[in-house]
Each structure stands twice: as C-alpha cells, then as structure tokens.
Amino acid sequence: MFSPPGWPDFQLLSGARAFGAYTCDADGIHGMFYDPFASYAHQTHDLDATVHRELGMDELLELLAAGCMVVASVSKKIRRPQLTPPRRGGRLILATGLDDGHIVFRDPSGHTPDTTAAALPAEHFATFFAGRGISIDVSPTGPRRPPPHAAIRRVTS
C-alpha cells in the first residue's frame, strides 16, 4: 500500500479490503482492484479518484502537472531501471509529481532506498508504464499533499 504520512499501511489495507480492493486467502493478499479502490478512496478519505483503463504518457504528465498523484501500473523491473523490462505492468507505484522532466514516484516494493523513492526521466519511465492507473486529486491543502521531493534520488538511464 501507499501510505501518506500518518496513515499506517495496515489501516489502508484493511479499509481497502472492506471495499473489495484486495482479497486474502491462504496464498496471501491479492489485488489491487482499481474500481473498488477508487470507491474506497472517495468514500473513506474524500479523495477524488478516477480509474484510467487507458492512460497515455501525455495524460499521465498532465495529471501530475495538475497536482494529482497517480497509482500507475509498471513493470517490476522499474526497481532496476538500467535493465530493459520484458513487459509493462504487474506492479503498482505511486507517481507523486514531476521534477524537471522526471516522474517522481514511490515504490513500496523497492529493494533499496534509491528505488523506494525515485525519479526517472519521463521517456524512460514510459518503457515500464503499462498505460493504466488511478489518478487521485490531492490538490486541497493539508495532509493529503504529496511529500516534498527533496529526498528523491534521480536515476539516470
């Protein structure tokens, strides 16, 4: 899960499960299912969440420039951006903004601090991006604002 400051992972996970965004069985946790997650974000946290089954890079950049965060489907190889991904999609990251042509994102499955909070040039990010996701309007002031990008390390390709 992607935890904004002050929102524990377990609280978000259990809340999202109640809406059907995740399912659990003996093999573990499965999901995230976009429509139930968008409903959860709206009904529980009063966030404007929109599911994008088709999301081009230009639209992704526009959403980020407008102050939205985007839960984006990317290749798991984004953790090792120097490698060419064999496919796009399969992992979710949270794109939090733009910084000088770079997409700033958080990857909760990152294996190092540099891959947990990172930035890639938009054209390189596109090689991992599956073209789908959920935009979340976080434009109101307050705790929903994305964190500053000062701790983000840019990854060069």
Secondary structure, DSSP 8 states (H G I E B T S, - for coil): ----TT--HHHHHHHHHHTTSEEEETTEEEE--HHHHHHHHHHHH--EEEEESS--HHHHHHHHHTTEEEEEEE-GGGGSTTS--SSS-SEEEEEEEEETTEEEEE-TT-SSHHHHEEEEEHHHHTTTEEEEEEEEE--SSSTTS---STT-EE---
